[in-house]
């Protein structure tokens, strides 16, 4: 493992890729079973230090203790999943006779090569795990650049990986306050063959432009504007529980958070009343307090952005049923907020909220709900609540999103492909697709 201090220059950071490049050949040649064993020991190591990781996550970004522990379990799960996947690598591929019968066709997979992994602050462990685990499983060395707000969790993960037997140079962590300059410098190295980024669409577009210079392999998990649709025939208790989870998990600071909640008119009044009651009952406080269910936002800038969306909507005619004002005192706290009657020109209709604000709209017909849900350039997550199986499948197929949860407010799972369509990104993380993202296809023609 290597790390670089934040005081170094961008030019010095460019040399960080040297360790990953130097280790690439030996790591790619390491038997898949040996790589799998390291990944599984990492899984065990993370769980063995569960509380230590959870404390760091709470300290760095503020989420409640129970949510931090859940993130540790979720992040560890990627190492278990890809340990199981790595052990099967050599059994994959194709071998056959070309149609003319003159020679054999052999198709195999090999690692893309040294990979730059850029993670956000909202899930400090899970986002790194979701990228590092498949990269190592495929035989790629890595350079991890965590968010400036949450570097310590990544450094602890690197320590656990080292203790699990990961060779020197395979995982490198760059800690910096100059993310733009450091990333640009590393991406100029033509030996770095992949960049995987989780963050805003705007930054993703910049990275795609930079990646084009060296024709780098890219994976982008970008912004979202997730719709959550509740039909008249939904189990209301189940819908309320799912909506609360999809909205308030991580304080709404999630790319898959329910950004727009659409409720069919027949149950709208009851849903809104009960949902508002539950939102207003949220306990805002410091993450280590076991009574806390809603922690602070990451910083003052994010809180100001969330409040601007609320005040803009209210100024234009929206009704605020709960919350709506920053909480005074230490910390960047914002209350669980519910908005209805939101006008068409309110910014909150199109902007990603990234905070504990529920924007609720009503609809009459299924076609109307689908149209409104798809009326966005994003397409990451979506949620549907209905007890009609035909409708559930029909609407899921019609939604232009990479992921749809049916009667559940959580879709993330190491065994499932995570990613979106349109301006929400390219390629997938997790599942078998997550491993394929770090592999290239090799074809060999063998003359008889």
Secondary structure, DSSP 8 states (H G I E B T S, - for coil): -EEE-TTS-HHHHHTHHHHHHHHHHHHHHS-HHHHHHHHHHHHHHHHHTHHHHHHHHHHHH---HHHHHHHHHHHHHHHHHHHHHHTTGGG--EEEE-TTSSEEEEEEEEE--SEEEE--STTTTHHHHHHHHHHHHHT--EEEE--TT-HHHHHHHHHHHHHTT--TTSEEEE--S-HHHHHHHHHT-TT--EEEEES-HHHHHHHHHHHHHTT-EEEEE----EEEEE-TTS-HHHHHHHHHHHHHGGGG-STTSEEEEEEEHHHHHHHHHHHHHHHHT--B--TTSTT-SB---SSHHHHHHHHHHHHHHHHTT-EEEE--SB--SSS--B--EEEES--TT-GGGTS---SSEEEEEEESSHHHHHHHHT-SSEESEEEEE-S-HHHHHHHHHHS-SSEEEES-S----TTS-B--EETTEES-BSHHHHHHTTEEEEEEEEE-
